[in-house]
Amino acid sequence: MSENRLFGTDGVRGKANAYPMTAEMALSLGQAIAHVFRRPGPRRQRIIIGKDTRLSGYLFEDALAAGICSMGVDVIQVGPMPTPGMAFLTADMRCHAGVMISASHNPYYDNGIKFFSSDGFKLPDEIEARIEKLIASGELATQVASADAIGRARRIEDETGRYVVFLKKTFPIDLSLDGMRVVLDCANGAAYKVGPTVLEELGAEVFTMGVEPNGRNINDGCGSLYPERIAAKVRELRADVGIALDGDADRVVMVDQKGVITDGDELLAINARDMVERGVLRGGKVVATVMSNLGLEHALDEIGVGLVRTQVGDRYVVETMRNDGYNLGGEQSGHIIFLDHNTSGDGLISALQVLAIMRRKERQLSELTADFVRYPQTLVNVAVAEKRPIESLAEFSEAVRKVERELDGRGRVLIRYSGTEPKARVMVEGEDASKVAGFANELADGLKRALGG
């Protein structure tokens, strides 16, 4: 991947009002996506736009709409909506494409723009490359619509209800959450309305946190990045479970009744076991990334399920699932993808599936995670001056092999470069936490010497 690509692993992202996240770039992106998905015919082309609760969302929403309309394509604006909600609405409303304005779990001063095809899936690399080429070439200026063919923009008000109904349909019709006490932290983000609504309509007694967005407090000391907050509230209220979403609600971290945090790896293991028991896990495998804990691999092995690893990024998990016929995958961070329900990671769907298992089996979350054994894992970020192939660093590669010999098959080493920053990630996993930390720091020092950050 080129270092100066406009698109990263999940759309275009950066600090708001600085390149590439400027109004001018948003307008160009709007023109490009409209041009790429514009089709001849009598039916008006439509692109739907949603956003999270960041202050800069207003800026990018209108700039994108202007760009799309300038190409003769209509715009539907829905306001604050979770990223997975936009994936659903794009397909459900038969739109030609969808746009989500969000920087996910990042602070409010960052923002991002990501796109969905008409089927609700994120764009493949070749479409992103085409968009970049269109913007760089200046070709879009010659493709704008005539004055009498400019598109229209309108807002709709029923999108929350549509999404709530969709979410509720993923929960078994013969079950309810009656009597369950749930603490929900929406990170002052896009799910601040829809999250409490769906849980309450399913019967739960909901105690909310992070549902007062002001444009600047998204992900600020709350949500899935700070699960300790909801853990304390669960213990205080003696609730049954806690659910912490991130700013755009595509990831979830859960907390059991004791206040113990449950991450994406454990949630994958819980769901895999349940899906095997119900005979609905396709392909006999679960898809995760190279960052998932060895504990997940071993938990799956115990129930006869394999683990397929991809590079970091939920889009790569989804691509592998679609290509190879799997229906469960995700990331340690809490992106869980149920392809039988939605086209992307959906924090609320993930939480609902776990709540359904708790109700079906009449067990607490702590009981469902009791057998999961997590391996100590240390991750060290290393600033690098260049990103040379690791195998070309003879001395460092030998140091990696030495650590792997020390781990003796009971751990692993992972070295990977960041896709967006001049950094490398050094990860070591094993049975002994102190040894793992020591190995990780030794390798990080060696990489610094080799690549000089």
N, C-alpha and C positions, 0 to 999 in steps of 0.2 A: 504494500500500500504506500502510495506517495506521501511524503511528509507534509506536503502543502495541500492536501485534499481538503475541500470544503466540508465534506461529510466525515464524521467520526464513526464510532461504533454504533451510535444511536442518534442519527440525524445531525443537524448543525447545532453547535452549542458554544457558548462563550459568555463573557461579561456583557450585560445589557448596555446597549448604546456604544459599544466598541466593536470593531471588526472581529468576527464576521456578523455579530448580532446587532446589526444596525437596521434602521427603517428602510434604507435604500436596498439592503440585501434582502430583507423580508419581501419588499415589493418585487424584486427580481425573482425570488424563489416562488412567489405566487404566480408570476407570469410563466415561469418555467414549468411548474406542475400543471398549470392549466393547459399549456401547449402540449405537453407530453401526453396528457390524458384526453385531449380534445378529439372528438370523433365527428365525422360528417353525419348528417341525418336530421330528421324533423324534431327529435327530442332535445330539449334544452339540457346542456351539460351542467352538472351541479357538483360543487365541492363543498364539504362541510368543515367548519373550523371550530375547534374547542381550545380551551386554555385552562391552566391552573390559576392560583390566586395571586401570582406575582404582580407587583405594581407595573412592570414593563409589559405585561400581557396586553394592556390596552393599546400600546404603541404598535406591537407586532400584529395584533389582530386586524387593526384597520389597514396597516400597510399590506399585509397579505391579501386582504379582501380587495384592496384597490388594484393590486397586480393581477389577481384572478379576473376581476371584472373587466380590466383593460383588454383581456384576451377574448372577450365575448362569452365568458363562462359565468354562471350564476353562483352565488355564495349563500350558504346557510350558516348562521352564527349561533352557537348554543351557549356561549359563556363558560363558566367553570364546569368542568366535567373530567372525571378520571381518564387517564390515557386508555385503559382497556375499554372504558365506556365509549370513547371515540372510535376505537376499532370496531366495536359492536354496531354503533350508529351508522358508520360508513357503509357497512354491508346491509344493515337492516333497512335503511332509508334509500337503498339503491343509488347511492352517490357514486360518482365516477372516481373520486379520491377523497381522502380525509387528511386534515392537518391538525396536529396537536402542538400547542405552544407550552412548553414546559422544560425545565432542567431537572426534573425528577427529584432526587434527594439533595440537590445542591442548594446553597443559600439563595435568598431572594434576589440578590444583585446579579446572579447568573440567569440566563434563560436559554431556551433551545427550541428548535422547530423540527418536528419529525412528521413523516408522511405515511399514509396507508393507501394501498391499492383498493380497488372497488370491493375486493373480497375480505377486506379488513386486516390483511397481513402487511407488515412493513415492507418497504421497497427493497428489491434485490440490488446488489452492487451495480449491475449494468444500468439500471434506471437512474440511480444516483449519479453515476458517471456521466450519463447523458445530460442530466440537469446541470451538472458542473460545466460541461462543455458548452451548453447553450448560454449560460451566464457569462463565461469567459470570452466567448466569441463575439458577443454583441448582436447575435442573430435575432434575439427576441424583439428588438426594436422594429424589425421589418415584419413581424408577425402579429402586431396588435390588431384588434377588431376595428371596423369602421365605426363612425359615430352612431349609426343607427343600430349597431349590433352589440354595443357594450352590455356587459352583464349586470344583473341586479343583485343586491345583497339584502337579506332579510333575517330577522331573528325569530327563533321558535321558542315556545315556552313549555312544551310537553316532554322535552328530552329526559328530564329526571325521572318522570313517571315511566317512560319506556324502559329505561335502564333498570329501575327498581323491579319492574315486572320480570325482565330478563334474568336478573340475579336470583329472584325468588324461585324461578323455574329450575335453577340448578340445585336447589335444595329438595330432598325427597318429599313428595306430597303427603306421605303417611307420617311424617315427623313434624315436630314443632320445637320451638325454643322456650315454650312456656315454663316459667319458673327459673330459668337460667339467668344468673346475674353476670353481665358482661361489661367490662370496661373497654371503651373504644377511644383510641387516640388517632385523630385524623390529620395530625401534623399541620393544622391550620391550612390545609391544602384542598385539593379538588374534590375530595370525598366528604367534605364537611356537612353537606346536606344529605347525599344519597346513603352514606354509611349508616348513620343512626336510623334513617327511615326503614331500610330493608331489615335490620335486626329487630326493630320494634314491631314491624308488621309480621315478622315470623314468631313473635311472642316473647322475646327476651326483655328483661329489665336492663336498660342500657344506661350506663354512666359515661358521659362524654368528656373528652379532653381534646384540645386542639381543634375546636370548631368555631373559632372567632378570628378568621383571617382579616388582616388589615393591609395586605400588600407587601409587608416587610417581615412578618413573623412566620412564614412558611418554613418548616423544618428547623425552626430556631429553638433548640433545646427540647424538641418534642418529636413524636412519631417514631418510626422504626429505627432511626439512627440513635435514639436515646431511649431504649426500652426500659432502662432502670426507672424512669419516671412512672411508666404504667405499671411496672412490677410493684413499686411502692404503693400505688393506688389500689391495686388488686389486694394486697395484704391488708391495707387499711380498711377497705370495704368488705373484706371477706368474700370477694367475688369468686365465681367459678372459673373465669378465664379472662385474659386480657388480649386485645387485638390492637397492634400498632401498625399503622400504614405509613407510607412515605408521602411526599407532597403531591405526587400524581397518582397515588394509590395503585401502582402496578406491582408493589412488593409488600410483604407483610412479615412481621415477627410476632409470635404469640407468647403468652405468659401463662403458666399453669396456676392453679389455686394457691400454690406456695410462693408464687412470685419468681419462679425459675423460668429463665428465658429459653424459648424454643426457636431455633433458626430454620432457614430454608432446607438444610440437609435433613434435619429431623422431621420436618413436615413432609418431605419427599418420602422418607422411610415409612412414616405412618400411612400415607396415602397408597404407597406401593403395596404394602401388606394388605390393606383393605381391598384394593382393586384385584389383587390376586385371589383373595378369599371369595370375592363376588364374581370372579371370572371375566373381568372387563379390562384387564391390563393387556394391551396389544403388543405383540412382538417379544414378550418376555424380557423386556429391558426398560430401564429408565435412562433418560438423557440428562447429563449435568455437565458442568464445565471442569476444567483442569483444577479449579480452586476448591472443589467440593472435598470435604474431609474423608479420609480413609474409613472413618467410622460409617459413612454412608455405604461405601463399597462393601464392607463386611456385613452390615445390616441387610443389604439386598441379597448378598450371597447366601445368608442363612435361610432365605425364603425362596431360593432358586431363581433369583432375578439378576440379570447382568446389568452393568453400568457402562454406558457409552459416554465418553468425555469429549467436549468440544472446546474451542478457544473461548475466552471470556466474552460474554455478551449474550443476552437472552435471544437476540435475533439468530445467533448461530445455533442455539439450542432448538429453536423453532424450525430452522431450516433442516436440521438433521432429523427431527421428529417427522416432518412432512415427507422428506425424501425416503425415509426408511420405514415409515408406517408405525411409529410409536405414538402413544397418546398421553404420556406423563413425562415431564421434564422440568428443569428449573435450575436455580442458582442458590448458593449458600446464603446470599444476601436476602433471599425471600421472594425472588421472582419465581413463581410456580406456574407452569403452563399445563392446563387441562384442555387438550385440543378437542375433546368431546364437547366442551362448553364454549370456549372462546379462542380467538386467534393469537392472543398475547398473554403475558403474565397479568393476572388480575388478583390484587390483594384481597378483595372482598369474596370472590369466588373461592380462593384458597382457604380463607377462614371458614366459609360456609361448609366446605367439604370436611374440614376437621371437626367442626361443631356437629355435623351430621354423624360422623363416626362416633363421637362422644355419646350422642343420644342413642344411636343404634346399639352400641355395645354397653351402654350405661356405665361408662368408665370416665374418670377424670383424665385430663391431658397428661398429668404426671404419670399415670399408669400406662398410657400409650407410648411414652418416651422412656420408660424405665429400663428397657433392654438396650438402648442406644449407647454405645461406648465411643466417646469422642477422643480422637488422637490429638495431643498437644500440637499446635501449629503456630509457627512464628513467621511473620511476613515483614521484610525490611525493604523499604524503598531506597534506591540508590540513584543519585543524580549522575548522568553520564554525558560525556561530550559528544559521543557518537554511538550508533547502534550497529556494531559489527556482529556478524554471526557468532554465537557463543562457541561453536565448535572450532572457530579460527583462533580462539584464545587458549593456546596450548597449556600454559601454566594454570590458568583458572579452571580449565576443563579437567585437568588432573586433580585439582582440589575438590571438584564436584564428585569425581569418581571415588576419591578417598572417603568422603562423607557417606556416599552411597554404600561403600563397603562396610563402614561402621554401623550403618542402619541395618544391614544384613537382611534385607527383605521385609523389615518391620517398620518401614517408613519410606519417605520419598523426598526428592529435591526437585523444585520447579524454578526455572529462571525464565522470565519473559519480559519483554519490553512493553512499556505503556504505548498505547496506540495514539495518545494525544499529547504526551509530555515527554521531555528529554529525561526519562527515568527508566530504570529497570526494577522489576520486582523479584526479590529473592525469597522463596518460600521453602521452609523445611518442616517436615512432619514426622513424628515418631512417637515412641512410647514414653520417653523420659523428657519432661518439659524443660528441665535445665539444660540437658544435652542438646535438645532441639534449638533452643535459643542461642546457645554457644555456637553451634554449627552455622546457624543463619547469619550471625554477626561476623563470623570468620569469613564466610563466603562473600558477604556484602563488602567487607574490607578488601578482599581480593579483587572483586569486580571494580571497586573504586580505583585500585592501583592499575588495573588493566585498561580501563576506559576513561579515567580522569574526569569526573564531573565538575 
